[in-house]
């Protein structure tokens, strides 16, 4: 409840201040798009605009807004939303984070696959490309507000698992090498994903790479 109140307060302040910098929102592309562009499966996550090296080196400089804790998303399973309010130590840090989120949003909407060795990343790419969740990002000075909303229970479970990974391993440790494939397999095997399981498994099979393939961001 406390974190929801904080998120709503900060988000409202950003809106009324007129300082928003949007990173784009997606439109649903419909299902069964998984046969297209799978030649991009080796796309790395350290391409121009990703800012991953900076974020990894400065991961400890990001905190929950108004506190000293590692950033974590506020989850609401009923509305299938995850909201983050992240405070950077510097304006540069906030801008780098916003730019990276915009970069990743564009990559996923183009059906490209950073961390193509990790089934969780592949599942999130599948959900994004097929319009199963939307993302918005807003920045004011050193504050960044990130909102994700899923349209299905399966997509919500995937973005929720990714949020846990970002909070614990990335912001907490600066670690981008952990493989979350087992978590993705468990979610995909659940009843929440019955409707998309076959299509998603095909998507993963066509795109998954051996760990170490690609540039630094995918090793």
BELPEBEL-V682606 format. One line per field, one symbol per residue. ss: DSSP state (h for helix, s for strand, l for the rest). psi: psi as a letter, one per 30 degrees, with the letter a starting at -180 (. if undefined). burial: 1 if it has 24 or more other C-alpha atoms within 12 Angstrom, else 0. A space follows every 10 residues. Layout:
# BELPEBEL-V682606
ss = ???
psi = ???
burial = ???
This chain:
# BELPEBEL-V682606
ss = lhhhhhhhhh hhhhhhhlll llllllllll lllllllhhh llllllllll lhhhhhhlhh hsssllllll lllsssllll ssssssssll hhhhhhhhhh hhhhhhhhhl llllllllhh hhhhhhhhhl llssssssss llssssssss llhhhhhhhh hhhhhhhhhh hhhlllllll hhhhhhhhll hhhlllhhhh hhhhhhhlll lllllhhhl
psi = eeeeeeeeee eeeeeffhgk jkglllkkgl lhgffkgffg fgklgglkfe geeeeefgef gklkkgaglk kkkjkjfefh lkkkjkklfl eeeeeeeeee eeeeeeeefg hlikhffjfe eeeeeeeeeg gfllkkkkkj cgkkkkkkkl fleeeeeefe eeeeeeeeed eefgkgfkjg eeeeeeeffl ffgefgeeee eeeeeffklk kfkaaefg.
burial = 0010001001 1001000001 1111110000 0011000101 1111111011 1100110111 1111100001 1111100001 1111111110 0111111111 1111111111 1111111111 1111111111 1111111111 1111111111 1111111111 1111111011 1101011111 1011101100 0010011001 1011011110 000100111
